[in-house]
Amino acid sequence: GTCIQCRCIVSDGGGEILPTEKPHFSRKEIAEGWRLGCQVKVKENMVIEVPEEVFGIKKWEATVLRNWNVASLIKEFVIQIPEDMGYKAGGYIQIEIPECDINFKDIDIKSHPEEHPGEPDKFKLEWDNFKLWDLKMKNPELVERAYSMASYPAEGKEIMLNVRIATPPFDRNKNGWMDVNPGIASSYIFSRKAGDKVTISGPYGEFFINHSEAEMLYVGGGAGMAPMRSHLYHLLRTLKTERKVSFWYGGRSKRELFYVDHFKALEKDFPNFKFYIALSEPLDVDNWKVKDNLDAEGDGFVGFVHQTVIDNYLNYHESPEDIEVYFCGPPLMNQAIEKMADDFGVPPENVRFDDFGG
């Protein structure tokens, strides 16, 4: 009952919903009969409705087009499939990782030429300092991992992911990495080069746009950028929505930011969209100009992104309970945003988050 991939409606039979299932559904969905198939015991005849999109899932051999570093530990991984997937913004794919050994010294970490022009080796010093090149990943068997798509449907056969490398825990006493296997999927993806073939399946997903007239508040951090980009590009570039939309993105320092110019361009093109950044630990070299308020001059805010949203926006909002909240990021950020939404009276059915992006 943890992956939430077996959602279905049990309209007859199946008994009462279990406590293990309730956290994964809104009150409305529970009333409609939504269940997790893996948790339902078959003791009688049942009537089950399976989401139509399940029958559209396919497997493809994809070709790697690009694999640039957009941040020191985050890749923009772009692959091409032979035909349109027909996915919704906010969906995810699964990627197969074959039996393999990956030496980090063989990984190419050249920076994205558009995000960091003229700085191809921007992240090398950081990898040198943290001795990332010494790491090795061993995968003894075929496995699959889920990743949210950063691409949006209008981008067709090109599927983009934002993938953060999962390093072992760092042992401060010995000033080195613990003897633990690095992330299997992220190591594999980081090692792929243009022209390589990878096997994916999809589309999957539940983190979709709720089509209403309500204001939308997006919060992202780290590789949680992926579904945020997918939603926001689809909302603005494709649907040309007139809904009020804001996107709040958090990082430690300026080095962790990416796609900033993309969202500033959206801001210029769509007056109903606002983009804000919060840095929790800006560096001196960042020369970060702190905004005093939403309309003040400056680069952004300082602090954790959820607190920035509260202090600079929700505390002054006339009806925060009417906002739809969408978020994806590291676990601690997700917990904080969930509490924030609850504290401001946003009903659970208007709070949506993605587990596969952060």
Secondary structure, 3 states (H helix, E strand, C coil): CCCCCCEEEEEECCCCCCCCCHHHCCHHHHHHCEEEHHHCCCCCCCEEECCHHHHHCEEEEEEEEEEEEEECCEEEEEEECCCCCCCCCCCEEEEEECCEEEEHHHCCCCECCCCCCCCCCCCHHHHHHCCHHHCEEEECCCEEEEEECCCCHHHCCEEEEEEECCCCCEECCCCEECCCCCCHHHHHHHHCCCCCEEEEEEEECCCCCCCCCCCEEEEEEHHHHHHHHHHHHHHHHHCCCCCCEEEEEEECCHHHCCCHHHHHHHHHHCCCEEEEEEECCCCHHHCCCECCCCCCCCCEEECCHHHHHHHHCHHHCCCHHHCEEEEECCHHHHHHHHHHHHHCCCCHHHEEECCCCC
